[in-house]
Amino acid sequence: MPEPILEVKDLTVTFPNATGGVRAVRGVNYSVGEGEFLGIVGESGSGKSVSSLAVMGLLPSSAQIDGEILYRGRSLLGLDDRSLSALRGKDMTMIFQDPLSALTPVYTIGQQIEEALTLHDKGLSADSASKRAIELLKIVGIPAPERRAKAFPHEFSGGMRQRAMIAIAMANDPTLIIADEPTTALDVTIQAQILEVLQKAKEVTGAAVVLITHDLGVVAGNVDRVAVMYAGKLVETGPVDDIFATPRMPYTMGLLRSVPNMLRAGKDRLVPLEGRPPVLSELPPGCPFAPRCPAVQDRCRRTEPELEVVLDTDRRVACHRADEIAAGTLSTSDIFPRPPFEPREVGDRSTQEPVVAAQGLVRHFPLFKGAVFRREIGTVRAVDGVDFEIRPGETLGLVGESGSGKSTTALEIMELIAPQAGTLKVSGKDVGSLSTRDRLSLRNDVQIVFQDPMAAVDPRLPVGDIVGEPLTVHKVPKGERDALIKEKLALVGLDPRMTDRYPHEFSGGQRQRIGVARALMTDPKLLVLDEPVSALDVSVQAGVMNLLADLRDQLGLSYLFVAHDLAIVREISDQIAVMYLGRIVEYGPVAEVFASPRHPYTRALMSAVPVPDPTIERERNQIILKGDLPSPTEDIQGCSFASRCPLYLLLDEDRQALCRAEDPTPRTHGASRVACHHVDAIGRLDAIDVGTSTSVTSA
């Protein structure tokens, strides 16, 4: 058997503090072979990133590191910084989560790639380094690499910055690439591009790859082996197919049960993983997962299980009941049974007056240049004529890439002021004709839940004051206000006695429930949900999604659900609106749009959403859009999606000319409205193979 490229043996990382120290990593063991793709998964705070930063020698000097880290049999822990620097960037490289903070803002992308080359090859000429930088940018899919090499990081989109980071990582043909959440902040379409580039980097360099992520769909479609971390330790390892098909650690089962699956969404109820990870400085005796485990026994609370081989040689599990699970006497359904599910009966709401109705809604922002003598140089068309309506008890899912205009559309509703063009009615009232008093009164009917639950609250105020703030604005008496605060906290599943606690004392999921409780204080008719679960761990998402669905049905609420995760949207929405560059390109019932998407952008979005099933991920066709979303400041003639459209190159010249010349008007197809000239040809995309380059590359 060949020697592993990386071996981590009994790795322990301790950060000193006033009480003695926090053991962020506790006895981790794993190895990665040449050309192997290892995925490390787990919730936030499980120790994934810390263990990999220890491998790279990038932890602060105060951190105490014990155990062994071997690179090709050579110990890394005994090396000084000069010796480690000779390895970092050449033999072993790291791709960080936030490419903007990882890149130097005052140097061009080309200069930063050239620096990675010349640092490890002093004899490389400037001309050769420049040519190699352009070649690397081309390999990772940056359009017009000669021109883009001269651009600065702020001139790149998020996806392009991450591709530039991958180019730097593969510059010296490393044998080990560590990718720390490389797609977390990206849209699904850009995520698909980055994962394709990462696979190409592995093939080009022959490197072993360690992928750190919390997205089980990404893991399913890309890695060979999986290592699951919890509370600083590995709790299950094995081949990706085996882990997903037959998980043998209850924590792994809980993660897989709670993740939304686009193919199953709307057909089963999500199963949340209750509780929160333990505080590593205050670990109780026994298994750290015991307080959250439905299969817990007394021995679990006394003794922490070791990571051991179970029945066969390729699976290792840290669970006292692993043998029972492996033998089939204890199954996932026994430990995490799915609650009863009843399909949602939407019924015919066409006769009901919409809670919100928008027609030709426009929001443009002028673009200025100059500090003293300002002059207008362009217009940002954030929302460029959209039509939609939300009826009582209905959920409209608004999806699209970052920059498509989703959040601006939501904020247009929240402002309750006359739009720049078009009409907007809320509760049957035209917002353009409201008086100040009527506008304040109407705000009772429309409330919002924000994306980041911690940033949306004042950390200096107790929860009672935060939740009761809308009532203070509307001058509700204190006695009545206190009773309502407790009522709403109980409604969202929080203890009413928690009113004196502060936001930092709650978990992420609990903080989002606080945001929901605050939004419900005025008994609104409509909740605007702006990416309400994207900042949460997958284990927490399920509980919040179930809560939102229950509140909608119990209170008869209407939702505008803004998201980029189509699996989440399918889970809760009745109608879906797909936005691209400020316009809605497809709009219709969720069941119809997901069963038969008619716009090529919708189809590409859906194909880019990873499914947490390795077999399905390997077999399904995936349409990978090339390039990035054009700037909303561009004056595009014809169809704004033509430059990236996977259908465009499959058409004859006459049809292509129509796309370039005429902006498509939404037309009715079935129960949906679609803005595409060639809906009749959409079936041609079914013939596209995974990773094909039939898409047009945007310059």
Secondary structure in CASP SS format (residue, H / E / C, confidence):
PFRMAT SS
TARGET T0000
AUTHOR 0000-0000-0000
METHOD secondary structure of the structure
MODEL  1
M C 1.00
P C 1.00
E C 1.00
P C 1.00
I C 1.00
L E 1.00
E E 1.00
V E 1.00
K E 1.00
D E 1.00
L E 1.00
T E 1.00
V E 1.00
T E 1.00
F E 1.00
P C 1.00
N C 1.00
A C 1.00
T C 1.00
G C 1.00
G C 1.00
V E 1.00
R E 1.00
A E 1.00
V E 1.00
R E 1.00
G E 1.00
V E 1.00
N E 1.00
Y E 1.00
S E 1.00
V E 1.00
G C 1.00
E C 1.00
G C 1.00
E C 1.00
F E 1.00
L E 1.00
G E 1.00
I E 1.00
V E 1.00
G C 1.00
E C 1.00
S C 1.00
G C 1.00
S C 1.00
G C 1.00
K H 1.00
S H 1.00
V H 1.00
S H 1.00
S H 1.00
L H 1.00
A H 1.00
V H 1.00
M H 1.00
G C 1.00
L C 1.00
L C 1.00
P C 1.00
S C 1.00
S C 1.00
A C 1.00
Q E 1.00
I E 1.00
D E 1.00
G E 1.00
E E 1.00
I E 1.00
L E 1.00
Y E 1.00
R C 1.00
G C 1.00
R E 1.00
S E 1.00
L C 1.00
L C 1.00
G C 1.00
L C 1.00
D C 1.00
D H 1.00
R H 1.00
S H 1.00
L H 1.00
S H 1.00
A H 1.00
L H 1.00
R E 1.00
G C 1.00
K C 1.00
D C 1.00
M E 1.00
T E 1.00
M E 1.00
I E 1.00
F C 1.00
Q C 1.00
D C 1.00
P H 1.00
L H 1.00
S H 1.00
A H 1.00
L C 1.00
T C 1.00
P C 1.00
V C 1.00
Y C 1.00
T C 1.00
I H 1.00
G H 1.00
Q H 1.00
Q H 1.00
I H 1.00
E H 1.00
E H 1.00
A H 1.00
L H 1.00
T H 1.00
L H 1.00
H H 1.00
D C 1.00
K C 1.00
G C 1.00
L C 1.00
S C 1.00
A H 1.00
D H 1.00
S H 1.00
A H 1.00
S H 1.00
K H 1.00
R H 1.00
A H 1.00
I H 1.00
E H 1.00
L H 1.00
L H 1.00
K H 1.00
I H 1.00
V C 1.00
G C 1.00
I C 1.00
P C 1.00
A C 1.00
P H 1.00
E H 1.00
R H 1.00
R H 1.00
A C 1.00
K C 1.00
A C 1.00
F C 1.00
P H 1.00
H H 1.00
E H 1.00
F C 1.00
S C 1.00
G H 1.00
G H 1.00
M H 1.00
R H 1.00
Q H 1.00
R H 1.00
A H 1.00
M H 1.00
I H 1.00
A H 1.00
I H 1.00
A H 1.00
M C 1.00
A C 1.00
N C 1.00
D C 1.00
P C 1.00
T C 1.00
L E 1.00
I E 1.00
I E 1.00
A E 1.00
D E 1.00
E C 1.00
P C 1.00
T C 1.00
T C 1.00
A C 1.00
L C 1.00
D C 1.00
V H 1.00
T H 1.00
I H 1.00
Q H 1.00
A H 1.00
Q H 1.00
I H 1.00
L H 1.00
E H 1.00
V H 1.00
L H 1.00
Q H 1.00
K H 1.00
A H 1.00
K H 1.00
E H 1.00
V H 1.00
T H 1.00
G C 1.00
A C 1.00
A E 1.00
V E 1.00
V E 1.00
L E 1.00
I E 1.00
T E 1.00
H C 1.00
D C 1.00
L H 1.00
G H 1.00
V H 1.00
V H 1.00
A H 1.00
G H 1.00
N H 1.00
V C 1.00
D C 1.00
R E 1.00
V E 1.00
A E 1.00
V E 1.00
M E 1.00
Y E 1.00
A C 1.00
G C 1.00
K E 1.00
L E 1.00
V E 1.00
E E 1.00
T E 1.00
G E 1.00
P E 1.00
V H 1.00
D H 1.00
D H 1.00
I H 1.00
F H 1.00
A H 1.00
T C 1.00
P C 1.00
R C 1.00
M C 1.00
P H 1.00
Y H 1.00
T H 1.00
M H 1.00
G H 1.00
L H 1.00
L H 1.00
R H 1.00
S H 1.00
V C 1.00
P C 1.00
N C 1.00
M C 1.00
L C 1.00
R C 1.00
A E 1.00
G C 1.00
K C 1.00
D E 1.00
R C 1.00
L C 1.00
V C 1.00
P C 1.00
L C 1.00
E C 1.00
G C 1.00
R C 1.00
P C 1.00
P C 1.00
V C 1.00
L H 1.00
S H 1.00
E H 1.00
L C 1.00
P C 1.00
P C 1.00
G C 1.00
C C 1.00
P C 1.00
F C 1.00
A H 1.00
P H 1.00
R H 1.00
C C 1.00
P C 1.00
A C 1.00
V C 1.00
Q C 1.00
D H 1.00
R H 1.00
C H 1.00
R H 1.00
R H 1.00
T C 1.00
E C 1.00
P C 1.00
E C 1.00
L C 1.00
E E 1.00
V E 1.00
V C 1.00
L C 1.00
D C 1.00
T C 1.00
D C 1.00
R C 1.00
R E 1.00
V E 1.00
A C 1.00
C C 1.00
H C 1.00
R C 1.00
A H 1.00
D H 1.00
E H 1.00
I H 1.00
A H 1.00
A H 1.00
G C 1.00
T C 1.00
L C 1.00
S C 1.00
T H 1.00
S H 1.00
D H 1.00
I H 1.00
F C 1.00
P C 1.00
R C 1.00
P C 1.00
P C 1.00
F C 1.00
E C 1.00
P C 1.00
R C 1.00
E C 1.00
V C 1.00
G C 1.00
D C 1.00
R C 1.00
S C 1.00
T C 1.00
Q C 1.00
E C 1.00
P C 1.00
V C 1.00
V E 1.00
A E 1.00
A E 1.00
Q E 1.00
G E 1.00
L E 1.00
V E 1.00
R E 1.00
H E 1.00
F E 1.00
P E 1.00
L E 1.00
F E 1.00
K E 1.00
G C 1.00
A C 1.00
V C 1.00
F C 1.00
R C 1.00
R E 1.00
E E 1.00
I E 1.00
G E 1.00
T E 1.00
V E 1.00
R E 1.00
A E 1.00
V E 1.00
D E 1.00
G E 1.00
V E 1.00
D E 1.00
F E 1.00
E E 1.00
I E 1.00
R C 1.00
P C 1.00
G C 1.00
E C 1.00
T E 1.00
L E 1.00
G E 1.00
L E 1.00
V E 1.00
G C 1.00
E C 1.00
S C 1.00
G C 1.00
S C 1.00
G C 1.00
K H 1.00
S H 1.00
T H 1.00
T H 1.00
A H 1.00
L H 1.00
E H 1.00
I H 1.00
M H 1.00
E H 1.00
L C 1.00
I C 1.00
A C 1.00
P C 1.00
Q C 1.00
A E 1.00
G E 1.00
T E 1.00
L E 1.00
K E 1.00
V E 1.00
S C 1.00
G C 1.00
K E 1.00
D E 1.00
V H 1.00
G H 1.00
S H 1.00
L C 1.00
S C 1.00
T H 1.00
R H 1.00
D H 1.00
R H 1.00
L H 1.00
S H 1.00
L H 1.00
R H 1.00
N H 1.00
D H 1.00
V E 1.00
Q E 1.00
I E 1.00
V E 1.00
F C 1.00
Q C 1.00
D C 1.00
P C 1.00
M C 1.00
A C 1.00
A C 1.00
V C 1.00
D C 1.00
P C 1.00
R C 1.00
L C 1.00
P C 1.00
V H 1.00
G H 1.00
D H 1.00
I H 1.00
V H 1.00
G H 1.00
E H 1.00
P H 1.00
L H 1.00
T H 1.00
V H 1.00
H C 1.00
K C 1.00
V C 1.00
P C 1.00
K H 1.00
G H 1.00
E H 1.00
R H 1.00
D H 1.00
A H 1.00
L H 1.00
I H 1.00
K H 1.00
E H 1.00
K H 1.00
L H 1.00
A H 1.00
L H 1.00
V C 1.00
G C 1.00
L C 1.00
D C 1.00
P H 1.00
R H 1.00
M H 1.00
T H 1.00
D H 1.00
R C 1.00
Y C 1.00
P H 1.00
H H 1.00
E H 1.00
F C 1.00
S C 1.00
G H 1.00
G H 1.00
Q H 1.00
R H 1.00
Q H 1.00
R H 1.00
I H 1.00
G H 1.00
V H 1.00
A H 1.00
R H 1.00
A H 1.00
L H 1.00
M C 1.00
T C 1.00
D C 1.00
P C 1.00
K C 1.00
L E 1.00
L E 1.00
V E 1.00
L E 1.00
D E 1.00
E C 1.00
P C 1.00
V C 1.00
S C 1.00
A C 1.00
L C 1.00
D C 1.00
V H 1.00
S H 1.00
V H 1.00
Q H 1.00
A H 1.00
G H 1.00
V H 1.00
M H 1.00
N H 1.00
L H 1.00
L H 1.00
A H 1.00
D H 1.00
L H 1.00
R H 1.00
D H 1.00
Q H 1.00
L H 1.00
G C 1.00
L C 1.00
S E 1.00
Y E 1.00
L E 1.00
F E 1.00
V E 1.00
A C 1.00
H C 1.00
D C 1.00
L H 1.00
A H 1.00
I H 1.00
V H 1.00
R H 1.00
E H 1.00
I H 1.00
S C 1.00
D C 1.00
Q E 1.00
I E 1.00
A E 1.00
V E 1.00
M E 1.00
Y E 1.00
L C 1.00
G C 1.00
R E 1.00
I E 1.00
V E 1.00
E E 1.00
Y E 1.00
G E 1.00
P E 1.00
V H 1.00
A H 1.00
E H 1.00
V H 1.00
F H 1.00
A H 1.00
S C 1.00
P C 1.00
R C 1.00
H C 1.00
P H 1.00
Y H 1.00
T H 1.00
R H 1.00
A H 1.00
L H 1.00
M H 1.00
S H 1.00
A H 1.00
V C 1.00
P C 1.00
V C 1.00
P C 1.00
D C 1.00
P H 1.00
T H 1.00
I H 1.00
E H 1.00
R H 1.00
E H 1.00
R C 1.00
N C 1.00
Q C 1.00
I C 1.00
I C 1.00
L C 1.00
K C 1.00
G C 1.00
D C 1.00
L C 1.00
P C 1.00
S C 1.00
P C 1.00
T C 1.00
E C 1.00
D C 1.00
I C 1.00
Q C 1.00
G C 1.00
C C 1.00
S C 1.00
F C 1.00
A C 1.00
S C 1.00
R C 1.00
C C 1.00
P C 1.00
L C 1.00
Y H 1.00
L H 1.00
L H 1.00
L C 1.00
D C 1.00
E H 1.00
D H 1.00
R H 1.00
Q H 1.00
A H 1.00
L H 1.00
C H 1.00
R H 1.00
A H 1.00
E C 1.00
D C 1.00
P C 1.00
T C 1.00
P C 1.00
R E 1.00
T E 1.00
H E 1.00
G C 1.00
A C 1.00
S E 1.00
R E 1.00
V E 1.00
A C 1.00
C C 1.00
H C 1.00
H C 1.00
V H 1.00
D H 1.00
A H 1.00
I H 1.00
G H 1.00
R H 1.00
L H 1.00
D H 1.00
A H 1.00
I C 1.00
D C 1.00
V C 1.00
G C 1.00
T C 1.00
S C 1.00
T C 1.00
S C 1.00
V C 1.00
T C 1.00
S C 1.00
A C 1.00
END
